[in-house]
Amino acid sequence: MDIVLEAKDINKHFHKPKDFHVLKDISFKIFNGEFASIMGKSGSGKSTLLYILSTMDTEYTGELYLNNNLVTGLSATELSLLRNKNIGFVFQFHYLLSEFSVIENIMLPAKKLARKSHQEIEHDAIQKLKMLGIESLAKQKASRISGGEKQRVAIARALINNPSILMGDEPTGNLDSYNSDNVFNIFKQLKEEEGLSLLVVTHDEDFAKRTDYIIQMEDGRIVGKSSNL
């Protein structure tokens, strides 16, 4: 199996107000088509780690590889391009632009990447909407749809550039159990039908237990990895 993401000896310090060693010797791999979750108490370093893995935070030591290519040390411009092309990101809050329609929101990352024509991007966006069962919402203003629908739109937007890996930071944190289940089932479908790799930080134990395995964090370290398969 191909390695999609690899962290080697990642360490991170916060220097203000005083030195705090927030991530300690983090090493692990995510293989193609794996669905992994990261769990740990608040303050264990989960979200900090995810921001490094997603290349949004570059203030660390160690090495990060994406699709076997070293990304540590690349310029902000190179990282932005790499991230937009290879990493889909779903947050706890959907961050949709409320004045835009659903389909316009989904098309934004592909327009930024500028690899396809407007027509091709629109076609891709409609395909993603169909895959998630929300094509009827395409022309709706993002402000007019429900919370569960907004999170589906955010997932469609994260998928528009056909990333190698989808990362989530508490993607069900704001949802009721019905919509949390929906999001989990969408993620599982993406793994099984599209062969997508997924890495999700979550507090939701029920969600985590249904992923392939759980990476357990404590005080900035990985303290265990338990398989659910």
DRENSE-474604 format. One line per 5 residues: number of its first residue (from 1); their letters; for each residue x, z, y of N, C-alpha, C. Coordinates in steps of 0.2 Angstrom, whole numbers, plus 5000, padded with zeros to 4 digits. Example, Ala and Ser with C-alpha at 12.3 -4.5 7.8 and 13.67 -1.06 7.14 Angstrom:
BEGIN
1 = AS = 5066 5039 4972 5062 5039 4978 5066 5039 4984  5064 5035 4989 5068 5036 4995 5064 5039 5000
***
This chain:
BEGIN
1 = MDIVL = 5004 5000 4994 5000 5000 5000 5004 5000 5006  5002 4997 5011 5006 4996 5018 5005 5003 5022  5010 5005 5025 5009 5011 5030 5007 5008 5036  5002 5011 5039 4999 5009 5045 5002 5013 5051  5003 5019 5050 5005 5024 5055 5010 5029 5052
6 = EAKDI = 5015 5030 5055 5020 5035 5052 5023 5039 5058  5023 5046 5057 5026 5051 5062 5032 5054 5058  5038 5054 5062 5044 5056 5059 5047 5062 5063  5046 5068 5061 5049 5074 5065 5047 5074 5072  5041 5073 5073 5038 5073 5080 5038 5081 5083
11 = NKHFH = 5041 5082 5088 5041 5088 5092 5039 5087 5099  5035 5092 5102 5033 5092 5109 5033 5098 5112  5036 5099 5118 5036 5105 5122 5032 5104 5128  5028 5109 5130 5025 5109 5137 5030 5114 5141  5033 5111 5147 5038 5115 5150 5035 5120 5156
16 = KPKDF = 5029 5119 5158 5026 5123 5163 5020 5127 5161  5019 5133 5163 5023 5137 5167 5030 5139 5164  5030 5140 5157 5036 5141 5154 5036 5137 5147  5042 5137 5144 5043 5132 5138 5038 5134 5133  5034 5130 5130 5030 5131 5124 5031 5125 5119
21 = HVLKD = 5033 5127 5113 5034 5122 5108 5027 5121 5105  5024 5115 5107 5017 5114 5105 5016 5110 5098  5021 5106 5097 5021 5102 5090 5028 5103 5087  5028 5105 5081 5034 5107 5077 5035 5102 5071  5040 5098 5071 5042 5094 5065 5036 5091 5061
26 = ISFKI = 5032 5087 5065 5027 5084 5062 5029 5077 5059  5028 5077 5052 5029 5071 5048 5024 5069 5043  5021 5063 5044 5016 5061 5039 5015 5054 5039  5011 5051 5034 5010 5043 5034 5003 5042 5033  5000 5037 5036 4993 5035 5035 4994 5028 5032
31 = FNGEF = 4991 5027 5026 4992 5020 5023 4985 5016 5024  4986 5010 5023 4981 5005 5025 4974 5007 5021  4969 5007 5024 4962 5009 5021 4961 5016 5020  4966 5021 5022 4964 5028 5021 4960 5031 5027  4956 5036 5025 4952 5039 5030 4954 5047 5030
36 = ASIMG = 4958 5049 5035 4960 5055 5035 4958 5059 5041  4957 5066 5040 4955 5070 5045 4960 5075 5047  4960 5078 5053 4965 5083 5055 4961 5089 5057  4962 5095 5054 4958 5101 5056 4963 5106 5058  4960 5111 5061 4964 5117 5063 4961 5120 5069
41 = KSGSG = 4962 5127 5070 4959 5130 5076 4961 5127 5082  4957 5129 5087 4958 5127 5094 4965 5130 5096  4969 5125 5099 4976 5127 5101 4981 5126 5095  4979 5123 5090 4984 5122 5084 4988 5115 5086  4986 5111 5091 4990 5105 5092 4987 5099 5090
46 = KSTLL = 4981 5099 5087 4977 5093 5085 4977 5087 5090  4974 5089 5095 4972 5084 5100 4979 5081 5103  4983 5086 5105 4990 5084 5107 4993 5079 5103  4993 5080 5096 4996 5076 5091 4993 5069 5091  4986 5069 5092 4982 5063 5092 4984 5058 5098
51 = YILST = 4985 5062 5104 4987 5058 5110 4994 5055 5109  4998 5058 5105 5005 5055 5104 5004 5049 5099  5000 5050 5094 5000 5045 5089 4996 5039 5091  4992 5040 5096 4988 5034 5099 4993 5031 5105  4999 5033 5106 5004 5031 5111 5002 5032 5118
56 = MDTEY = 4997 5037 5119 4995 5038 5126 4999 5043 5129  5003 5047 5125 5007 5052 5127 5014 5051 5124  5019 5050 5129 5026 5047 5126 5031 5053 5127  5029 5059 5130 5034 5064 5131 5035 5068 5124  5039 5066 5120 5040 5069 5113 5047 5067 5111
61 = TGELY = 5049 5071 5106 5055 5069 5102 5053 5067 5095  5057 5063 5092 5055 5061 5085 5053 5053 5085  5050 5051 5080 5049 5043 5080 5042 5042 5077  5039 5037 5081 5032 5035 5079 5032 5028 5077  5030 5026 5071 5029 5019 5069 5022 5017 5068
66 = LNNNL = 5021 5011 5070 5014 5008 5069 5015 5001 5066  5012 5000 5060 5013 4994 5056 5021 4993 5055  5024 4999 5053 5031 4998 5052 5036 4996 5058  5033 4996 5063 5037 4995 5069 5038 5001 5074  5044 5002 5075 5045 5008 5080 5042 5007 5087
71 = VTGLS = 5038 5012 5089 5035 5011 5095 5038 5016 5100  5041 5021 5098 5044 5026 5102 5049 5023 5107  5049 5024 5113 5054 5021 5118 5052 5015 5121  5046 5012 5119 5043 5006 5122 5041 5007 5129  5041 5002 5133 5039 5003 5140 5031 5004 5141
76 = ATELS = 5028 5007 5146 5021 5008 5147 5017 5002 5146  5020 4996 5149 5016 4990 5148 5016 4987 5141  5022 4988 5137 5022 4986 5130 5017 4991 5126  5017 4997 5128 5013 5002 5124 5005 5000 5125  5004 4999 5131 4997 4997 5133 4994 4991 5129
81 = LLRNK = 4998 4986 5129 4997 4980 5125 4996 4982 5117  5001 4985 5115 5001 4987 5108 4995 4992 5106  4993 4996 5110 4987 5001 5109 4981 4997 5109  4980 4992 5114 4974 4989 5115 4973 4984 5109  4978 4982 5106 4978 4977 5101 4977 4980 5094
86 = NIGFV = 4980 4986 5093 4981 4989 5086 4977 4996 5085  4975 4999 5091 4972 5006 5090 4965 5006 5093  4960 5007 5089 4953 5009 5092 4953 5016 5093  4949 5018 5098 4949 5025 5100 4942 5027 5101  4939 5032 5098 4932 5035 5099 4933 5042 5101
91 = FQFHY = 4931 5044 5107 4931 5051 5109 4925 5055 5108  4925 5061 5110 4919 5065 5109 4914 5063 5114  4916 5061 5120 4912 5058 5125 4913 5051 5125  4908 5047 5126 4908 5040 5124 4912 5036 5130  4912 5038 5136 4915 5035 5141 4913 5028 5142
96 = LLSEF = 4906 5027 5142 4904 5020 5143 4903 5020 5151  4903 5013 5153 4902 5012 5160 4894 5011 5161  4891 5016 5164 4883 5017 5164 4880 5011 5168  4884 5008 5173 4880 5002 5176 4881 4996 5173  4885 4995 5167 4886 4989 5163 4881 4989 5157
101 = SVIEN = 4880 4983 5155 4876 4983 5149 4880 4985 5143  4876 4986 5137 4880 4988 5131 4885 4983 5129  4883 4976 5129 4888 4971 5127 4894 4970 5132  4893 4971 5138 4898 4971 5143 4903 4977 5142  4901 4983 5140 4905 4988 5138 4909 4987 5132
106 = IMLPA = 4906 4984 5127 4910 4982 5121 4915 4977 5122  4914 4972 5127 4918 4966 5128 4925 4969 5132  4924 4974 5135 4930 4976 5140 4937 4976 5137  4938 4979 5131 4945 4979 5129 4947 4972 5127  4943 4968 5125 4945 4961 5123 4946 4957 5129
111 = KKLAR = 4943 4958 5134 4944 4955 5141 4951 4957 5143  4952 4963 5143 4959 4966 5145 4964 4963 5141  4963 4962 5134 4968 4959 5130 4969 4952 5132  4964 4948 5134 4964 4941 5136 4967 4936 5131  4965 4937 5125 4968 4933 5120 4963 4928 5118
116 = KSHQE = 4956 4929 5120 4951 4924 5118 4947 4922 5124  4943 4917 5123 4938 4915 5128 4932 4920 5129  4929 4919 5135 4923 4924 5136 4918 4923 5130  4917 4916 5128 4912 4915 5123 4914 4918 5116  4920 4918 5115 4923 4921 5108 4922 4928 5108
121 = IEHDA = 4924 4931 5114 4923 4939 5115 4916 4941 5114  4911 4937 5117 4904 4939 5117 4902 4938 5110  4904 4933 5106 4902 4932 5099 4904 4938 5095  4911 4940 5096 4913 4945 5092 4909 4952 5094  4908 4953 5100 4904 4959 5102 4897 4959 5099
126 = IQKLK = 4894 4953 5098 4887 4953 5095 4888 4954 5087  4894 4952 5084 4895 4953 5077 4896 4961 5076  4899 4964 5081 4900 4971 5080 4894 4975 5081  4890 4973 5085 4883 4976 5086 4879 4975 5080  4879 4969 5077 4875 4968 5071 4878 4973 5065
131 = MLGIE = 4884 4973 5065 4887 4977 5060 4885 4985 5060  4884 4987 5066 4882 4994 5068 4874 4995 5068  4871 4989 5067 4863 4989 5068 4860 4990 5074  4864 4988 5080 4861 4990 5086 4861 4983 5091  4861 4977 5088 4861 4971 5091 4855 4971 5096
136 = SLAKQ = 4850 4974 5095 4844 4974 5100 4845 4977 5106  4851 4981 5107 4852 4985 5113 4857 4981 5117  4859 4975 5115 4865 4971 5119 4864 4971 5126  4858 4969 5129 4857 4968 5136 4855 4975 5139  4854 4980 5136 4852 4986 5139 4857 4989 5143
141 = KASRI = 4855 4993 5149 4860 4996 5153 4863 5002 5148  4869 5004 5148 4872 5009 5144 4869 5016 5146  4866 5016 5152 4863 5023 5154 4857 5024 5151  4854 5019 5148 4847 5019 5146 4846 5020 5139  4851 5021 5135 4851 5022 5128 4852 5029 5126
146 = SGGEK = 4851 5031 5120 4851 5038 5117 4859 5040 5116  4860 5046 5115 4867 5049 5114 4870 5046 5107  4866 5046 5102 4868 5043 5096 4870 5035 5096  4865 5032 5100 4866 5025 5101 4873 5024 5106  4874 5028 5111 4880 5027 5115 4886 5028 5110
151 = QRVAI = 4886 5033 5106 4892 5034 5101 4893 5027 5097  4888 5024 5095 4888 5018 5091 4891 5012 5095  4889 5012 5101 4892 5007 5106 4899 5008 5107  4901 5015 5108 4908 5017 5109 4912 5015 5102  4909 5015 5096 4913 5013 5090 4914 5005 5090
156 = ARALI = 4908 5002 5092 4909 4994 5093 4914 4992 5098  4915 4996 5103 4920 4994 5108 4927 4995 5105  4927 5001 5101 4934 5003 5098 4936 4997 5093  4931 4994 5091 4933 4989 5085 4933 4982 5088  4932 4980 5094 4932 4974 5097 4938 4970 5096
161 = NNPSI = 4944 4973 5096 4950 4969 5095 4953 4969 5088  4948 4971 5083 4950 4972 5076 4957 4976 5075  4956 4982 5077 4963 4986 5077 4965 4988 5069  4971 4990 5069 4974 4992 5062 4971 4999 5060  4970 5003 5065 4968 5010 5064 4963 5012 5069
166 = LMGDE = 4958 5016 5067 4953 5019 5072 4954 5026 5072  4955 5029 5078 4957 5036 5079 4951 5039 5082  4949 5045 5081 4943 5049 5084 4945 5056 5086  4944 5058 5092 4945 5064 5094 4938 5068 5094  4936 5072 5089 4930 5075 5089 4924 5070 5090
171 = PTGNL = 4924 5064 5086 4919 5059 5088 4912 5061 5087  4911 5067 5083 4904 5069 5082 4902 5076 5085  4907 5078 5090 4907 5084 5093 4901 5085 5097  4898 5080 5100 4892 5080 5104 4886 5078 5101  4886 5077 5095 4880 5074 5091 4877 5079 5087
176 = DSYNS = 4870 5078 5086 4866 5082 5081 4868 5080 5074  4866 5084 5069 4868 5082 5062 4866 5075 5059  4860 5073 5062 4858 5066 5060 4862 5061 5062  4864 5061 5069 4869 5056 5072 4876 5057 5069  4878 5063 5068 4885 5065 5065 4885 5061 5058
181 = DNVFN = 4880 5062 5054 4880 5058 5048 4880 5051 5049  4877 5048 5054 4877 5041 5055 4884 5039 5057  4887 5042 5061 4894 5041 5063 4899 5041 5057  4898 5046 5053 4902 5047 5046 4901 5041 5042  4895 5039 5041 4893 5033 5037 4896 5027 5039
186 = IFKQL = 4896 5026 5046 4899 5020 5049 4906 5020 5047  4910 5025 5048 4917 5026 5047 4918 5024 5040  4914 5027 5035 4915 5026 5028 4914 5018 5026  4910 5015 5029 4908 5008 5028 4914 5004 5031  4917 5006 5037 4923 5002 5039 4929 5003 5035
191 = KEEEG = 4930 5008 5032 4935 5009 5027 4934 5005 5021  4928 5005 5018 4926 5002 5012 4925 4995 5012  4922 4992 5018 4921 4985 5018 4926 4981 5022  4929 4985 5027 4934 4981 5031 4941 4983 5030  4942 4988 5026 4948 4990 5024 4952 4994 5030
196 = LSLLV = 4948 4997 5034 4951 5000 5040 4954 5007 5039  4959 5008 5042 4962 5015 5042 4959 5019 5047  4957 5026 5046 4954 5030 5051 4958 5037 5051  4959 5039 5057 4962 5046 5057 4957 5050 5063  4954 5055 5060 4949 5059 5065 4951 5066 5065
201 = VTHDE = 4952 5068 5072 4952 5076 5073 4945 5078 5073  4944 5084 5069 4937 5086 5070 4937 5094 5068  4932 5097 5071 4930 5104 5069 4925 5105 5064  4922 5099 5062 4916 5099 5058 4919 5098 5051  4918 5104 5047 4921 5105 5040 4917 5100 5036
206 = DFAKR = 4910 5099 5037 4906 5095 5032 4909 5088 5033  4910 5086 5039 4913 5079 5040 4920 5078 5037  4924 5083 5038 4931 5083 5035 4931 5082 5028  4927 5086 5025 4927 5086 5017 4925 5080 5014  4922 5076 5018 4920 5069 5015 4925 5063 5017
211 = TDYII = 4930 5065 5020 4936 5060 5021 4940 5060 5015  4945 5056 5015 4949 5055 5009 4954 5062 5008  4956 5064 5014 4960 5070 5013 4960 5074 5020  4962 5080 5020 4962 5084 5026 4969 5086 5028  4972 5085 5034 4978 5087 5036 4977 5094 5040
216 = QMEDG = 4979 5099 5037 4978 5106 5040 4984 5108 5045  4982 5109 5051 4987 5111 5056 4986 5119 5058  4992 5122 5060 4991 5129 5062 4998 5130 5067  4997 5132 5073 5002 5134 5077 5007 5128 5078  5004 5122 5078 5009 5116 5080 5012 5113 5074
221 = RIVGK = 5011 5116 5068 5014 5113 5062 5008 5110 5057  5010 5106 5053 5006 5104 5047 5007 5109 5042  5002 5113 5040 5003 5118 5035 5000 5116 5028  4997 5110 5027 4994 5108 5021 4991 5101 5021  4990 5098 5015 4986 5092 5015 4982 5093 5009
226 = SSNL = 4975 5092 5009 4971 5093 5003 4967 5087 5002  4967 5084 4996 4964 5078 4994 4957 5080 4993  4952 5075 4995 4945 5076 4993 4943 5071 4988  4947 5067 4986 4946 5061 4981 4945 5064 4974
***
